[in-house]
Amino acid sequence: MKRRDFVKQLGAGALVAGTVAAAGCSGQQQAAKNGVTGSAKSYHWKIVTTWPKNFPGMGTAVNKLVALIDEMSAGRLKIKVYGAG
């Protein structure tokens, strides 16, 4: 009978732990949905390509990607592109 009691307590503990974990995550998801962020810090990254700067196709695509990232991050993430050569 002790084994049954142990399994019942283990199941109840797992249920409580799962409920607490789910409740803790729900607040973070809500903040992300609203677009509210806790920090206004800006980041400056560098990216290096194997293509020369403004090379047709691949060289210009990275510039478009950087512009898109800048727009989506509301200017918080600035990326400087360094081409080959």
N, CA, C and O atoms as a GROMACS GRO file, in nm:
protein
  340
    1MET      N    1   0.081  -0.120   0.000
    1MET     CA    2   0.000   0.000   0.000
    1MET      C    3   0.085   0.127   0.000
    1MET      O    4   0.041   0.231  -0.048
    2LYS      N    5   0.205   0.119   0.052
    2LYS     CA    6   0.289   0.237   0.055
    2LYS      C    7   0.325   0.283  -0.086
    2LYS      O    8   0.339   0.402  -0.112
    3ARG      N    9   0.341   0.188  -0.177
    3ARG     CA   10   0.374   0.223  -0.314
    3ARG      C   11   0.262   0.304  -0.378
    3ARG      O   12   0.288   0.401  -0.448
    4ARG      N   13   0.138   0.265  -0.354
    4ARG     CA   14   0.024   0.339  -0.409
    4ARG      C   15   0.019   0.481  -0.355
    4ARG      O   16  -0.004   0.576  -0.429
    5ASP      N   17   0.042   0.495  -0.227
    5ASP     CA   18   0.042   0.629  -0.168
    5ASP      C   19   0.153   0.715  -0.228
    5ASP      O   20   0.134   0.833  -0.257
    6PHE      N   21   0.269   0.654  -0.248
    6PHE     CA   22   0.381   0.726  -0.307
    6PHE      C   23   0.348   0.772  -0.449
    6PHE      O   24   0.376   0.886  -0.485
    7VAL      N   25   0.289   0.683  -0.528
    7VAL     CA   26   0.254   0.717  -0.666
    7VAL      C   27   0.148   0.827  -0.668
    7VAL      O   28   0.155   0.917  -0.752
    8LYS      N   29   0.052   0.822  -0.578
    8LYS     CA   30  -0.051   0.926  -0.570
    8LYS      C   31   0.012   1.061  -0.536
    8LYS      O   32  -0.021   1.163  -0.598
    9GLN      N   33   0.102   1.062  -0.439
    9GLN     CA   34   0.167   1.186  -0.400
    9GLN      C   35   0.257   1.239  -0.511
    9GLN      O   36   0.265   1.360  -0.533
   10LEU      N   37   0.323   1.150  -0.579
   10LEU     CA   38   0.409   1.189  -0.690
   10LEU      C   39   0.325   1.252  -0.802
   10LEU      O   40   0.364   1.354  -0.859
   11GLY      N   41   0.212   1.192  -0.833
   11GLY     CA   42   0.123   1.246  -0.935
   11GLY      C   43   0.068   1.382  -0.895
   11GLY      O   44   0.060   1.473  -0.978
   12ALA      N   45   0.028   1.396  -0.769
   12ALA     CA   46  -0.024   1.524  -0.721
   12ALA      C   47   0.085   1.631  -0.725
   12ALA      O   48   0.058   1.746  -0.761
   13GLY      N   49   0.206   1.594  -0.688
   13GLY     CA   50   0.317   1.689  -0.692
   13GLY      C   51   0.349   1.733  -0.834
   13GLY      O   52   0.376   1.851  -0.858
   14ALA      N   53   0.344   1.640  -0.927
   14ALA     CA   54   0.370   1.674  -1.067
   14ALA      C   55   0.261   1.766  -1.120
   14ALA      O   56   0.290   1.858  -1.198
   15LEU      N   57   0.138   1.743  -1.080
   15LEU     CA   58   0.027   1.828  -1.123
   15LEU      C   59   0.044   1.970  -1.069
   15LEU      O   60   0.024   2.067  -1.142
   16VAL      N   61   0.081   1.982  -0.943
   16VAL     CA   62   0.102   2.113  -0.882
   16VAL      C   63   0.219   2.184  -0.950
   16VAL      O   64   0.210   2.303  -0.981
   17ALA      N   65   0.328   2.113  -0.973
   17ALA     CA   66   0.445   2.173  -1.038
   17ALA      C   67   0.412   2.220  -1.179
   17ALA      O   68   0.455   2.327  -1.221
   18GLY      N   69   0.336   2.141  -1.252
   18GLY     CA   70   0.295   2.180  -1.387
   18GLY      C   71   0.205   2.302  -1.386
   18GLY      O   72   0.217   2.389  -1.473
   19THR      N   73   0.115   2.308  -1.290
   19THR     CA   74   0.024   2.422  -1.279
   19THR      C   75   0.101   2.550  -1.246
   19THR      O   76   0.075   2.655  -1.305
   20VAL      N   77   0.194   2.540  -1.154
   20VAL     CA   78   0.275   2.657  -1.117
   20VAL      C   79   0.360   2.703  -1.235
   20VAL      O   80   0.372   2.823  -1.259
   21ALA      N   81   0.418   2.610  -1.306
   21ALA     CA   82   0.501   2.646  -1.422
   21ALA      C   83   0.417   2.712  -1.531
   21ALA      O   84   0.460   2.810  -1.592
   22ALA      N   85   0.299   2.659  -1.555
   22ALA     CA   86   0.211   2.717  -1.657
   22ALA      C   87   0.163   2.856  -1.616
   22ALA      O   88   0.152   2.946  -1.699
   23ALA      N   89   0.135   2.874  -1.488
   23ALA     CA   90   0.089   3.005  -1.440
   23ALA      C   91   0.202   3.107  -1.449
   23ALA      O   92   0.177   3.224  -1.479
   24GLY      N   93   0.323   3.065  -1.423
   24GLY     CA   94   0.437   3.156  -1.431
   24GLY      C   95   0.469   3.198  -1.572
   24GLY      O   96   0.516   3.310  -1.593
   25CYS      N   97   0.445   3.114  -1.668
   25CYS     CA   98   0.474   3.146  -1.808
   25CYS      C   99   0.367   3.235  -1.870
   25CYS      O  100   0.396   3.306  -1.966
   26SER      N  101   0.248   3.232  -1.820
   26SER     CA  102   0.139   3.305  -1.885
   26SER      C  103   0.161   3.455  -1.881
   26SER      O  104   0.123   3.522  -1.977
   27GLY      N  105   0.221   3.509  -1.778
   27GLY     CA  106   0.247   3.653  -1.770
   27GLY      C  107   0.348   3.697  -1.873
   27GLY      O  108   0.335   3.806  -1.930
   28GLN      N  109   0.449   3.616  -1.899
   28GLN     CA  110   0.550   3.650  -1.997
   28GLN      C  111   0.491   3.649  -2.137
   28GLN      O  112   0.526   3.734  -2.219
   29GLN      N  113   0.404   3.556  -2.166
   29GLN     CA  114   0.342   3.550  -2.298
   29GLN      C  115   0.252   3.670  -2.320
   29GLN      O  116   0.247   3.724  -2.430
   30GLN      N  117   0.182   3.713  -2.218
   30GLN     CA  118   0.093   3.828  -2.230
   30GLN      C  119   0.174   3.954  -2.261
   30GLN      O  120   0.133   4.034  -2.345
   31ALA      N  121   0.287   3.971  -2.195
   31ALA     CA  122   0.369   4.088  -2.220
   31ALA      C  123   0.422   4.087  -2.363
   31ALA      O  124   0.431   4.192  -2.427
   32ALA      N  125   0.456   3.971  -2.414
   32ALA     CA  126   0.507   3.961  -2.550
   32ALA      C  127   0.398   3.992  -2.651
   32ALA      O  128   0.425   4.052  -2.755
   33LYS      N  129   0.275   3.951  -2.623
   33LYS     CA  130   0.165   3.978  -2.714
   33LYS      C  131   0.138   4.127  -2.726
   33LYS      O  132   0.106   4.177  -2.834
   34ASN      N  133   0.152   4.199  -2.615
   34ASN     CA  134   0.125   4.342  -2.615
   34ASN      C  135   0.239   4.423  -2.674
   34ASN      O  136   0.223   4.542  -2.698
   35GLY      N  137   0.353   4.360  -2.698
   35GLY     CA  138   0.466   4.431  -2.752
   35GLY      C  139   0.540   4.513  -2.649
   35GLY      O  140   0.622   4.598  -2.685
   36VAL      N  141   0.513   4.491  -2.523
   36VAL     CA  142   0.578   4.567  -2.417
   36VAL      C  143   0.709   4.498  -2.383
   36VAL      O  144   0.712   4.378  -2.355
   37THR      N  145   0.815   4.574  -2.385
   37THR     CA  146   0.944   4.518  -2.348
   37THR      C  147   0.996   4.591  -2.226
   37THR      O  148   0.963   4.707  -2.202
   38GLY      N  149   1.077   4.522  -2.149
   38GLY     CA  150   1.126   4.579  -2.026
   38GLY      C  151   1.249   4.667  -2.043
   38GLY      O  152   1.287   4.736  -1.948
   39SER      N  153   1.311   4.667  -2.159
   39SER     CA  154   1.434   4.743  -2.173
   39SER      C  155   1.434   4.821  -2.303
   39SER      O  156   1.387   4.773  -2.406
   40ALA      N  157   1.486   4.941  -2.297
   40ALA     CA  158   1.497   5.024  -2.416
   40ALA      C  159   1.642   5.029  -2.464
   40ALA      O  160   1.680   5.120  -2.537
   41LYS      N  161   1.721   4.933  -2.422
   41LYS     CA  162   1.862   4.928  -2.458
   41LYS      C  163   1.878   4.898  -2.606
   41LYS      O  164   1.803   4.817  -2.662
   42SER      N  165   1.974   4.963  -2.669
   42SER     CA  166   1.998   4.935  -2.810
   42SER      C  167   2.124   4.849  -2.823
   42SER      O  168   2.213   4.854  -2.739
   43TYR      N  169   2.127   4.771  -2.929
   43TYR     CA  170   2.237   4.677  -2.953
   43TYR      C  171   2.301   4.710  -3.086
   43TYR      O  172   2.233   4.746  -3.182
   44HIS      N  173   2.432   4.697  -3.093
   44HIS     CA  174   2.507   4.722  -3.215
   44HIS      C  175   2.583   4.595  -3.251
   44HIS      O  176   2.672   4.551  -3.177
   45TRP      N  177   2.547   4.536  -3.363
   45TRP     CA  178   2.608   4.412  -3.409
   45TRP      C  179   2.685   4.438  -3.537
   45TRP      O  180   2.665   4.539  -3.605
   46LYS      N  181   2.773   4.345  -3.570
   46LYS     CA  182   2.847   4.348  -3.695
   46LYS      C  183   2.820   4.218  -3.769
   46LYS      O  184   2.806   4.113  -3.707
   47ILE      N  185   2.813   4.226  -3.902
   47ILE     CA  186   2.797   4.107  -3.984
   47ILE      C  187   2.897   4.115  -4.098
   47ILE      O  188   2.915   4.220  -4.160
   48VAL      N  189   2.961   4.004  -4.125
   48VAL     CA  190   3.060   3.996  -4.232
   48VAL      C  191   3.009   3.901  -4.338
   48VAL      O  192   2.962   3.791  -4.307
   49THR      N  193   3.017   3.942  -4.464
   49THR     CA  194   2.974   3.856  -4.574
   49THR      C  195   3.096   3.810  -4.653
   49THR      O  196   3.203   3.871  -4.645
   50THR      N  197   3.079   3.705  -4.728
   50THR     CA  198   3.187   3.658  -4.816
   50THR      C  199   3.180   3.723  -4.953
   50THR      O  200   3.266   3.699  -5.037
   51TRP      N  201   3.079   3.804  -4.975
   51TRP     CA  202   3.062   3.874  -5.102
   51TRP      C  203   3.106   4.018  -5.087
   51TRP      O  204   3.098   4.075  -4.978
   52PRO      N  205   3.152   4.078  -5.197
   52PRO     CA  206   3.187   4.220  -5.192
   52PRO      C  207   3.064   4.305  -5.160
   52PRO      O  208   2.950   4.264  -5.186
   53LYS      N  209   3.088   4.422  -5.105
   53LYS     CA  210   2.977   4.511  -5.070
   53LYS      C  211   2.899   4.547  -5.196
   53LYS      O  212   2.957   4.577  -5.301
   54ASN      N  213   2.766   4.543  -5.186
   54ASN     CA  214   2.672   4.574  -5.294
   54ASN      C  215   2.687   4.481  -5.414
   54ASN      O  216   2.654   4.521  -5.526
   55PHE      N  217   2.735   4.359  -5.394
   55PHE     CA  218   2.742   4.259  -5.499
   55PHE      C  219   2.599   4.221  -5.537
   55PHE      O  220   2.518   4.193  -5.449
   56PRO      N  221   2.565   4.219  -5.668
   56PRO     CA  222   2.428   4.188  -5.708
   56PRO      C  223   2.382   4.052  -5.655
   56PRO      O  224   2.454   3.953  -5.664
   57GLY      N  225   2.265   4.051  -5.600
   57GLY     CA  226   2.209   3.927  -5.546
   57GLY      C  227   2.239   3.912  -5.398
   57GLY      O  228   2.171   3.971  -5.314
   58MET      N  229   2.341   3.834  -5.368
   58MET     CA  230   2.371   3.802  -5.228
   58MET      C  231   2.423   3.923  -5.150
   58MET      O  232   2.391   3.938  -5.032
   59GLY      N  233   2.500   4.008  -5.213
   59GLY     CA  234   2.554   4.124  -5.144
   59GLY      C  235   2.450   4.228  -5.109
   59GLY      O  236   2.459   4.294  -5.006
   60THR      N  237   2.349   4.243  -5.196
   60THR     CA  238   2.244   4.340  -5.167
   60THR      C  239   2.135   4.280  -5.078
   60THR      O  240   2.064   4.354  -5.010
   61ALA      N  241   2.122   4.148  -5.078
   61ALA     CA  242   2.019   4.084  -4.995
   61ALA      C  243   2.047   4.105  -4.847
   61ALA      O  244   1.954   4.124  -4.768
   62VAL      N  245   2.174   4.102  -4.808
   62VAL     CA  246   2.207   4.123  -4.667
   62VAL      C  247   2.173   4.265  -4.624
   62VAL      O  248   2.133   4.287  -4.510
   63ASN      N  249   2.187   4.361  -4.714
   63ASN     CA  250   2.149   4.499  -4.681
   63ASN      C  251   1.998   4.511  -4.660
   63ASN      O  252   1.953   4.583  -4.572
   64LYS      N  253   1.922   4.439  -4.741
   64LYS     CA  254   1.776   4.439  -4.724
   64LYS      C  255   1.738   4.372  -4.592
   64LYS      O  256   1.646   4.417  -4.523
   65LEU      N  257   1.808   4.264  -4.557
   65LEU     CA  258   1.783   4.196  -4.431
   65LEU      C  259   1.812   4.287  -4.313
   65LEU      O  260   1.734   4.293  -4.217
   66VAL      N  261   1.923   4.359  -4.319
   66VAL     CA  262   1.959   4.451  -4.211
   66VAL      C  263   1.854   4.561  -4.198
   66VAL      O  264   1.818   4.598  -4.086
   67ALA      N  265   1.806   4.613  -4.309
   67ALA     CA  266   1.702   4.716  -4.304
   67ALA      C  267   1.573   4.661  -4.243
   67ALA      O  268   1.506   4.730  -4.166
   68LEU      N  269   1.538   4.538  -4.278
   68LEU     CA  270   1.418   4.476  -4.223
   68LEU      C  271   1.432   4.453  -4.072
   68LEU      O  272   1.337   4.478  -3.997
   69ILE      N  273   1.547   4.407  -4.028
   69ILE     CA  274   1.570   4.386  -3.884
   69ILE      C  275   1.565   4.519  -3.809
   69ILE      O  276   1.509   4.526  -3.700
   70ASP      N  277   1.622   4.623  -3.868
   70ASP     CA  278   1.617   4.756  -3.805
   70ASP      C  279   1.473   4.804  -3.789
   70ASP      O  280   1.436   4.860  -3.686
   71GLU      N  281   1.393   4.781  -3.892
   71GLU     CA  282   1.252   4.822  -3.887
   71GLU      C  283   1.174   4.741  -3.784
   71GLU      O  284   1.096   4.796  -3.707
   72MET      N  285   1.195   4.610  -3.783
   72MET     CA  286   1.120   4.524  -3.692
   72MET      C  287   1.160   4.544  -3.546
   72MET      O  288   1.079   4.522  -3.456
   73SER      N  289   1.284   4.585  -3.522
   73SER     CA  290   1.329   4.607  -3.384
   73SER      C  291   1.307   4.751  -3.339
   73SER      O  292   1.350   4.789  -3.230
   74ALA      N  293   1.243   4.830  -3.422
   74ALA     CA  294   1.216   4.972  -3.392
   74ALA      C  295   1.346   5.048  -3.365
   74ALA      O  296   1.350   5.137  -3.281
   75GLY      N  297   1.451   5.012  -3.436
   75GLY     CA  298   1.578   5.081  -3.424
   75GLY      C  299   1.663   5.039  -3.306
   75GLY      O  300   1.769   5.097  -3.283
   76ARG      N  301   1.619   4.940  -3.231
   76ARG     CA  302   1.695   4.896  -3.113
   76ARG      C  303   1.812   4.806  -3.151
   76ARG      O  304   1.908   4.794  -3.075
   77LEU      N  305   1.806   4.743  -3.267
   77LEU     CA  306   1.912   4.654  -3.312
   77LEU      C  307   1.974   4.711  -3.439
   77LEU      O  308   1.913   4.707  -3.546
   78LYS      N  309   2.093   4.764  -3.426
   78LYS     CA  310   2.165   4.822  -3.540
   78LYS      C  311   2.272   4.723  -3.584
   78LYS      O  312   2.351   4.675  -3.503
   79ILE      N  313   2.275   4.694  -3.713
   79ILE     CA  314   2.371   4.599  -3.767
   79ILE      C  315   2.453   4.668  -3.876
   79ILE      O  316   2.397   4.729  -3.967
   80LYS      N  317   2.585   4.659  -3.864
   80LYS     CA  318   2.675   4.716  -3.965
   80LYS      C  319   2.727   4.601  -4.051
   80LYS      O  320   2.778   4.502  -3.999
   81VAL      N  321   2.714   4.617  -4.182
   81VAL     CA  322   2.754   4.513  -4.277
   81VAL      C  323   2.896   4.540  -4.326
   81VAL      O  324   2.927   4.651  -4.369
   82TYR      N  325   2.980   4.438  -4.319
   82TYR     CA  326   3.115   4.445  -4.373
   82TYR      C  327   3.126   4.344  -4.486
   82TYR      O  328   3.112   4.224  -4.465
   83GLY      N  329   3.150   4.394  -4.608
   83GLY     CA  330   3.164   4.307  -4.724
   83GLY      C  331   3.306   4.254  -4.736
   83GLY      O  332   3.398   4.306  -4.672
   84ALA      N  333   3.322   4.153  -4.817
   84ALA     CA  334   3.455   4.095  -4.839
   84ALA      C  335   3.543   4.194  -4.913
   84ALA      O  336   3.495   4.277  -4.990
   85GLY      N  337   3.672   4.183  -4.890
   85GLY     CA  338   3.766   4.266  -4.963
   85GLY      C  339   3.790   4.388  -4.891
   85GLY      O  340   3.868   4.472  -4.937
   0.00000   0.00000   0.00000
